[in-house]
Structures are given as C-alpha cells and as structure tokens.
C-alpha cells in the first residue's frame, strides 16, 4: 500500500514538473484587450448567440518560446470563453491579407478546426480579419481591434 502511495505521489510530482517545465519555456509575447461587435465573430467561431449579444469584451494572451522566440500558444478570454472554458490553442505568424501580401497576420488555431486571423497593424494593435483576410469593419460603438495592455516587446 505504501509503495502505491509513493508511486502515485511520484507520478503527480512528475506531471507537475512537466507542466512547469513546459510553462517555463513559454514567455508572454503580449496581452491585448478590446471590445468588438458580437454577431459577426460569433458566426466566425461557430458559436450560437441571441440577438441581445451586441458586444464581446476580449483578452488575448500570446505566448512565445523563450529560447527560439517562435509563437507557441494563446489564451483567449471573453464571450463564451470564461473561467474554465478559456479558448486555448496554438498560434502562428503568416504573411498576407487580401490587399497586402507582405502584411503580418497571426492565425489563432483551435482544436475544433476554427481559427481567428489578426492583422498586426503595429506592435500594439491587432485587427480582426474575416476568412477572406479582409479587415472586419466595426460600428459606431465597437471596432474589431485589440490593443496591447502589457508586455511591450522589442524586435
């Protein structure tokens, strides 16, 4: 019985160490906040909403590898992605929009095969793109923009 407890304890310790080691290799690339119209992004994310949903308050945290600087994972909070239901996935840097083949675009992939595209307007502003890599246009109350609120980076 003691051997089982010791083995179980070692197993959980190893699991915890693996998680810490994995987290240790990731550093925050940036934290971005914004408020966007609801309905269009809900459709893009395949999430059903009622007509009462007029805005979404977002927080996006992007991580990169501390050694290589390559994009790794992201956490997206807001809308239906709250508390333990935070949207997580991998992100990558791509090139090109419908009007600028050299534009820097972040693709946020998810295990359900949905993804979001964000245009890097500058180091502090990300703009949502539709599936055709066209800028999404907001309304008088909300734009499709996220602004950096933490972890200013240098290149």
C-alpha positions in Angstrom: 0.0 0.0 0.0 2.8 2.4 0.9 4.5 1.6 -2.4 1.4 2.5 -4.3 1.1 5.8 -2.5 4.8 6.6 -3.1 4.4 5.7 -6.8 1.2 7.8 -7.1 3.0 10.7 -5.4 5.9 10.4 -7.8 3.6 10.3 -10.8 1.8 13.5 -9.8 5.2 15.2 -9.0 6.4 14.3 -12.4 3.2 15.5 -14.0 3.5 18.8 -12.2 7.2 19.2 -13.0 6.4 18.5 -16.7 3.7 21.2 -16.7 6.1 23.7 -15.0 8.9 22.9 -17.5 6.5 23.4 -20.4 5.3 26.7 -18.9 8.8 27.7 -18.2 9.7 27.6 -21.9 6.9 30.0 -22.7 7.0 33.7 -22.1 4.3 36.2 -22.6 4.6 37.9 -26.0 1.7 40.3 -25.4 -1.6 40.9 -23.6 -4.3 42.5 -25.8 -7.8 43.8 -24.8 -10.7 45.0 -26.9 -14.4 45.2 -27.4 -15.9 44.0 -30.7 -19.3 43.7 -32.2 -20.7 40.2 -31.3 -22.7 38.6 -34.1 -20.0 38.5 -36.9 -17.3 37.0 -34.7 -19.8 34.5 -33.2 -20.6 33.3 -36.7 -16.8 33.0 -37.5 -16.3 31.0 -34.3 -19.3 28.8 -34.9 -21.0 29.9 -31.6 -24.7 30.5 -31.5 -25.8 33.7 -29.8 -29.1 35.5 -29.3 -29.8 38.9 -30.8 -29.2 40.5 -27.4 -25.4 39.9 -27.8 -24.1 43.3 -29.1 -20.5 43.3 -27.9 -17.8 41.0 -26.8 -15.1 42.0 -24.3 -11.8 40.2 -25.1 -8.5 39.5 -23.5 -5.9 37.7 -25.7 -2.6 36.5 -24.2 0.0 35.3 -26.7 3.0 33.2 -25.7 6.2 32.5 -27.5 9.1 30.1 -26.9 11.7 31.7 -24.5 14.6 30.2 -26.4 13.6 30.4 -30.1 11.1 33.3 -30.0 8.7 31.3 -32.1 4.9 31.6 -31.4 3.6 28.8 -29.2 0.2 29.0 -27.6 -2.5 31.5 -26.8 -5.4 32.0 -24.3 -8.5 33.9 -25.4 -11.0 35.0 -22.8 -14.3 36.7 -23.2 -17.7 35.9 -24.7 -18.4 32.2 -24.1 -14.7 31.6 -23.2 -14.8 32.3 -19.5 -13.4 30.8 -16.3 -12.5 27.1 -17.0 -13.7 27.5 -20.6 -10.9 29.7 -21.8 -10.2 29.2 -25.5 -6.7 27.8 -25.9 -4.7 26.8 -28.9 -1.6 27.3 -31.0 -0.8 30.4 -33.0 1.5 31.1 -35.9 2.7 34.1 -37.9 1.7 34.2 -41.5 2.0 36.7 -44.4 -0.6 38.4 -46.5 -4.1 39.9 -46.5 -6.4 40.5 -49.4 -4.7 43.9 -50.1 -1.2 43.5 -48.8 0.8 40.3 -49.5 3.5 41.4 -47.0 1.2 42.1 -44.1 1.9 40.2 -40.8 -1.0 38.1 -39.8 -1.5 36.0 -36.7 -3.5 32.8 -37.1 -5.0 31.5 -33.8 -5.9 27.9 -34.4 -8.2 25.8 -32.2 -8.7 22.1 -31.8 -12.2 22.3 -33.2 -10.7 23.5 -36.5 -12.0 27.0 -36.2 -9.5 29.9 -36.3 -9.2 33.6 -36.0 -7.0 35.9 -38.1 -5.5 39.1 -36.7 -3.6 41.7 -38.7 -0.6 43.2 -36.9 -1.3 46.9 -37.5 1.7 47.7 -35.3 3.3 46.2 -32.2 0.4 47.4 -30.1 -2.7 47.0 -32.3 -4.2 43.8 -33.7 -7.1 44.0 -36.2 -9.6 41.1 -36.8 -9.7 39.8 -40.3 -12.5 37.7 -41.9 -12.0 34.3 -43.5 -11.0 36.0 -46.8 -8.3 38.0 -45.0 -10.3 41.3 -45.3 -10.5 43.8 -42.4 -13.7 43.5 -40.4 -15.5 46.8 -40.1 -17.0 47.8 -36.8 -19.9 50.0 -36.0 -20.4 53.4 -34.2 -19.9 51.7 -30.8 -17.2 49.0 -31.3 -14.3 48.2 -33.6 -12.6 45.0 -34.5 -9.3 45.9 -32.7 -7.3 44.6 -29.8 -4.8 46.9 -28.0 -1.7 45.8 -26.2 -2.1 46.4 -22.4 1.0 44.6 -21.2 4.4 43.2 -22.1 5.7 45.7 -24.7 8.1 43.8 -26.8 11.2 44.7 -28.8 12.3 43.1 -32.1 
